[in-house]
């Protein structure tokens, strides 16, 4: 079961002009502007209870770095949940992201609050 673990972090989703073409593709770019290295990244259909495998595998997403997330063209889900973890296992989650309308997710951390700006 998905569990919301937010140790010392609160997650807020900031929507900023989420208006890319609705081609039915869920591909997007994630940009890490949290100031912290991300050690795990999960993307799961919003209606699923399990996260599945860490997309980064053995890799990490350094502060300031970005990664292109690509989906199988046959994937039909529109709404997705996103979870990131740091090396201590602290995690932040965002729910119900319509990846058919989002091309870029910028992860931010300021004033004790984690946010995601979507475009």
LINDATA-V298602 format. One record per pair of residues at least 24 apart in sequence whose C-alpha atoms are under 10 Angstrom apart, sorted by the first residue. I is the first residue (numbers start at 1). J is the second residue. D is the distance in Angstrom with one decimal. If there is no record, write none. Layout:
BEGIN
i=I j=J d=D
i=I j=J d=D
END
This chain:
BEGIN
i=1 j=48 d=8.7
i=1 j=49 d=4.9
i=1 j=50 d=5.6
i=1 j=51 d=8.3
i=2 j=44 d=9.9
i=2 j=48 d=8.5
i=2 j=49 d=5.5
i=2 j=50 d=5.9
i=2 j=51 d=6.8
i=2 j=81 d=9.9
i=2 j=83 d=9.9
i=2 j=93 d=9.7
i=3 j=49 d=9.2
i=3 j=50 d=9.4
i=3 j=51 d=9.7
i=3 j=91 d=9.7
i=3 j=93 d=9.1
i=4 j=83 d=9.2
i=4 j=91 d=7.7
i=4 j=92 d=7.4
i=4 j=93 d=6.7
i=4 j=94 d=9.5
i=5 j=83 d=9.7
i=5 j=85 d=9.5
i=5 j=89 d=9.0
i=5 j=90 d=6.8
i=5 j=91 d=5.5
i=5 j=92 d=6.6
i=5 j=93 d=8.0
i=6 j=85 d=9.7
i=6 j=89 d=9.7
i=6 j=90 d=6.3
i=6 j=91 d=5.5
i=6 j=92 d=5.6
i=6 j=93 d=8.1
i=6 j=114 d=9.8
i=7 j=89 d=9.0
i=7 j=90 d=5.8
i=7 j=91 d=7.2
i=7 j=92 d=8.5
i=8 j=90 d=8.4
i=8 j=91 d=9.7
i=8 j=112 d=7.7
i=8 j=113 d=8.7
i=8 j=114 d=10.0
i=9 j=90 d=8.4
i=9 j=91 d=8.3
i=9 j=92 d=7.3
i=9 j=109 d=9.0
i=9 j=112 d=6.4
i=9 j=113 d=5.8
i=9 j=114 d=6.4
i=9 j=115 d=9.8
i=10 j=91 d=9.9
i=10 j=92 d=7.6
i=10 j=93 d=9.3
i=10 j=109 d=9.8
i=10 j=112 d=7.6
i=10 j=113 d=5.4
i=10 j=114 d=6.0
i=10 j=115 d=8.3
i=11 j=91 d=9.7
i=11 j=92 d=6.3
i=11 j=93 d=6.9
i=11 j=94 d=7.2
i=11 j=108 d=9.9
i=11 j=109 d=9.3
i=11 j=112 d=9.7
i=11 j=113 d=6.4
i=11 j=114 d=4.9
i=11 j=115 d=5.7
i=11 j=116 d=8.2
i=12 j=92 d=9.5
i=12 j=93 d=9.1
i=12 j=94 d=7.7
i=12 j=108 d=10.0
i=12 j=113 d=7.5
i=12 j=114 d=6.3
i=12 j=115 d=4.8
i=12 j=116 d=6.9
i=12 j=117 d=9.4
i=13 j=93 d=9.5
i=13 j=94 d=6.9
i=13 j=95 d=8.7
i=13 j=97 d=9.4
i=13 j=107 d=9.5
i=13 j=114 d=8.4
i=13 j=115 d=5.4
i=13 j=116 d=5.1
i=13 j=117 d=6.8
i=13 j=118 d=8.3
i=14 j=106 d=9.9
i=14 j=115 d=6.4
i=14 j=116 d=5.7
i=14 j=117 d=5.1
i=14 j=118 d=6.9
i=14 j=119 d=9.9
i=15 j=97 d=9.9
i=15 j=102 d=9.8
i=15 j=105 d=9.7
i=15 j=115 d=9.7
i=15 j=116 d=7.8
i=15 j=117 d=5.8
i=15 j=118 d=5.5
i=15 j=119 d=7.4
i=16 j=102 d=9.9
i=16 j=105 d=10.0
i=16 j=116 d=9.4
i=16 j=117 d=6.1
i=16 j=118 d=5.6
i=16 j=119 d=5.7
i=17 j=101 d=9.6
i=17 j=102 d=9.0
i=17 j=117 d=9.2
i=17 j=118 d=7.3
i=17 j=119 d=5.5
i=18 j=98 d=9.0
i=18 j=99 d=9.5
i=18 j=100 d=9.6
i=18 j=101 d=5.9
i=18 j=102 d=5.6
i=18 j=103 d=8.0
i=18 j=104 d=8.8
i=18 j=105 d=9.9
i=18 j=117 d=9.2
i=18 j=118 d=6.0
i=18 j=119 d=4.4
i=19 j=100 d=9.4
i=19 j=101 d=5.8
i=19 j=102 d=6.9
i=19 j=103 d=8.5
i=19 j=118 d=9.4
i=19 j=119 d=6.6
i=20 j=99 d=9.6
i=20 j=100 d=7.9
i=20 j=101 d=5.3
i=20 j=102 d=6.1
i=20 j=103 d=6.4
i=20 j=104 d=9.4
i=20 j=119 d=7.3
i=21 j=100 d=7.7
i=21 j=101 d=6.6
i=21 j=102 d=8.6
i=21 j=103 d=8.9
i=22 j=99 d=9.3
i=22 j=100 d=5.6
i=22 j=101 d=5.9
i=22 j=102 d=9.0
i=23 j=100 d=6.8
i=23 j=101 d=8.6
i=24 j=73 d=8.8
i=24 j=74 d=9.8
i=24 j=75 d=9.0
i=24 j=76 d=7.9
i=24 j=77 d=9.1
i=24 j=78 d=7.7
i=24 j=99 d=8.5
i=24 j=100 d=5.3
i=24 j=101 d=8.5
i=25 j=70 d=8.9
i=25 j=71 d=7.6
i=25 j=72 d=8.8
i=25 j=73 d=7.0
i=25 j=74 d=9.2
i=25 j=75 d=8.2
i=25 j=76 d=8.6
i=25 j=77 d=9.5
i=25 j=78 d=8.5
i=25 j=99 d=7.4
i=25 j=100 d=5.5
i=25 j=101 d=8.7
i=25 j=102 d=9.5
i=25 j=103 d=9.4
i=26 j=69 d=8.5
i=26 j=70 d=7.3
i=26 j=71 d=6.2
i=26 j=72 d=8.8
i=26 j=73 d=8.6
i=26 j=75 d=8.1
i=26 j=76 d=8.8
i=26 j=77 d=8.3
i=26 j=78 d=7.1
i=26 j=79 d=9.1
i=26 j=80 d=9.0
i=26 j=97 d=10.0
i=26 j=98 d=8.1
i=26 j=99 d=4.6
i=26 j=100 d=5.0
i=26 j=101 d=8.0
i=26 j=102 d=7.7
i=26 j=103 d=8.0
i=27 j=68 d=7.5
i=27 j=69 d=5.6
i=27 j=70 d=4.6
i=27 j=71 d=5.7
i=27 j=72 d=8.9
i=27 j=73 d=9.3
i=27 j=99 d=7.1
i=27 j=100 d=7.9
i=27 j=101 d=9.9
i=27 j=102 d=8.3
i=27 j=103 d=6.9
i=27 j=104 d=8.9
i=28 j=67 d=8.6
i=28 j=68 d=6.0
i=28 j=69 d=5.3
i=28 j=70 d=6.8
i=28 j=71 d=8.9
i=28 j=99 d=7.2
i=28 j=100 d=9.0
i=28 j=101 d=9.6
i=28 j=102 d=6.7
i=28 j=103 d=4.5
i=28 j=104 d=5.4
i=28 j=105 d=7.3
i=28 j=118 d=9.9
i=28 j=119 d=9.6
i=29 j=66 d=6.7
i=29 j=67 d=5.6
i=29 j=68 d=4.4
i=29 j=69 d=5.8
i=29 j=70 d=8.6
i=29 j=102 d=9.0
i=29 j=103 d=6.3
i=29 j=104 d=4.7
i=29 j=105 d=6.2
i=29 j=106 d=8.2
i=29 j=118 d=9.9
i=29 j=119 d=9.9
i=30 j=61 d=9.4
i=30 j=65 d=8.6
i=30 j=66 d=5.5
i=30 j=67 d=5.4
i=30 j=68 d=6.5
i=30 j=69 d=7.3
i=30 j=103 d=8.8
i=30 j=104 d=5.9
i=30 j=105 d=4.8
i=30 j=106 d=5.8
i=30 j=107 d=7.3
i=30 j=116 d=9.7
i=30 j=118 d=9.3
i=31 j=61 d=8.6
i=31 j=62 d=9.4
i=31 j=63 d=8.5
i=31 j=64 d=6.9
i=31 j=65 d=6.0
i=31 j=66 d=4.2
i=31 j=67 d=6.7
i=31 j=68 d=8.9
i=31 j=104 d=7.5
i=31 j=105 d=6.2
i=31 j=106 d=4.6
i=31 j=107 d=6.0
i=31 j=108 d=8.7
i=31 j=116 d=9.5
i=31 j=117 d=9.6
i=32 j=61 d=7.0
i=32 j=62 d=7.0
i=32 j=63 d=5.4
i=32 j=64 d=5.3
i=32 j=65 d=5.6
i=32 j=66 d=6.1
i=32 j=67 d=8.7
i=32 j=105 d=8.7
i=32 j=106 d=6.2
i=32 j=107 d=5.2
i=32 j=108 d=6.9
i=32 j=109 d=9.4
i=32 j=116 d=9.7
i=33 j=62 d=8.9
i=33 j=63 d=5.8
i=33 j=64 d=5.2
i=33 j=65 d=7.7
i=33 j=66 d=8.9
i=33 j=106 d=6.7
i=33 j=107 d=5.5
i=33 j=108 d=4.9
i=33 j=109 d=7.1
i=33 j=110 d=9.7
i=33 j=115 d=9.9
i=33 j=116 d=9.6
i=34 j=62 d=9.4
i=34 j=63 d=6.3
i=34 j=64 d=7.8
i=34 j=106 d=8.9
i=34 j=107 d=6.0
i=34 j=108 d=4.4
i=34 j=109 d=4.6
i=34 j=110 d=7.7
i=34 j=113 d=9.9
i=34 j=114 d=7.7
i=34 j=115 d=8.9
i=34 j=116 d=9.7
i=35 j=62 d=8.3
i=35 j=63 d=5.0
i=35 j=64 d=7.2
i=35 j=107 d=9.6
i=35 j=108 d=7.9
i=35 j=109 d=7.2
i=35 j=110 d=9.2
i=36 j=61 d=8.9
i=36 j=62 d=7.0
i=36 j=63 d=5.3
i=36 j=64 d=8.8
i=36 j=85 d=9.9
i=36 j=86 d=7.3
i=36 j=87 d=9.2
i=36 j=108 d=9.7
i=36 j=109 d=8.8
i=37 j=61 d=5.8
i=37 j=62 d=4.5
i=37 j=63 d=5.1
i=37 j=64 d=8.8
i=37 j=65 d=9.1
i=37 j=85 d=8.8
i=37 j=86 d=6.4
i=37 j=87 d=7.6
i=38 j=62 d=6.3
i=38 j=63 d=7.5
i=38 j=65 d=9.8
i=38 j=84 d=6.5
i=38 j=85 d=5.8
i=38 j=86 d=4.9
i=38 j=87 d=7.2
i=38 j=89 d=9.8
i=38 j=90 d=9.9
i=38 j=91 d=9.5
i=39 j=84 d=7.5
i=39 j=85 d=5.7
i=39 j=86 d=5.1
i=39 j=87 d=5.6
i=39 j=88 d=9.0
i=39 j=89 d=8.4
i=39 j=90 d=10.0
i=39 j=91 d=10.0
i=40 j=83 d=8.0
i=40 j=84 d=5.6
i=40 j=85 d=5.0
i=40 j=86 d=6.9
i=40 j=87 d=8.3
i=40 j=89 d=8.8
i=40 j=91 d=9.0
i=41 j=82 d=7.4
i=41 j=83 d=5.8
i=41 j=84 d=4.6
i=41 j=85 d=6.6
i=41 j=86 d=9.4
i=41 j=91 d=9.6
i=41 j=92 d=10.0
i=41 j=93 d=10.0
i=42 j=81 d=8.0
i=42 j=82 d=5.7
i=42 j=83 d=5.0
i=42 j=84 d=6.4
i=42 j=85 d=8.8
i=42 j=93 d=9.2
i=43 j=69 d=9.2
i=43 j=80 d=6.6
i=43 j=81 d=5.7
i=43 j=82 d=4.7
i=43 j=83 d=6.5
i=43 j=84 d=9.0
i=43 j=93 d=9.8
i=43 j=94 d=9.7
i=43 j=95 d=9.9
i=43 j=97 d=10.0
i=44 j=77 d=9.5
i=44 j=79 d=8.8
i=44 j=80 d=5.5
i=44 j=81 d=5.3
i=44 j=82 d=6.7
i=44 j=83 d=8.6
i=44 j=95 d=9.5
i=44 j=96 d=9.8
i=45 j=75 d=9.9
i=45 j=76 d=9.5
i=45 j=77 d=6.3
i=45 j=78 d=7.8
i=45 j=79 d=6.1
i=45 j=80 d=4.4
i=45 j=81 d=6.1
i=45 j=82 d=9.0
i=45 j=95 d=9.4
i=45 j=96 d=8.4
i=45 j=97 d=9.3
i=46 j=77 d=8.3
i=46 j=78 d=8.5
i=46 j=79 d=5.5
i=46 j=80 d=4.5
i=46 j=81 d=5.2
i=46 j=82 d=9.0
i=46 j=94 d=10.0
i=46 j=95 d=6.8
i=46 j=96 d=5.8
i=46 j=97 d=8.1
i=46 j=98 d=9.5
i=47 j=77 d=8.9
i=47 j=79 d=8.1
i=47 j=80 d=8.0
i=47 j=81 d=8.9
i=47 j=96 d=9.0
i=48 j=80 d=9.1
i=48 j=81 d=9.1
i=51 j=81 d=8.7
i=51 j=82 d=8.9
i=51 j=83 d=8.4
i=54 j=83 d=9.5
i=54 j=84 d=9.2
i=54 j=85 d=9.8
i=60 j=86 d=9.2
i=60 j=87 d=9.5
i=61 j=86 d=9.7
i=63 j=107 d=9.8
i=63 j=108 d=10.0
i=64 j=106 d=9.9
i=64 j=107 d=9.8
i=66 j=104 d=9.8
i=66 j=105 d=9.6
i=66 j=106 d=8.7
i=66 j=107 d=10.0
i=67 j=104 d=10.0
i=68 j=103 d=9.7
i=68 j=104 d=9.0
i=69 j=103 d=9.9
i=69 j=104 d=9.8
i=76 j=100 d=9.9
END
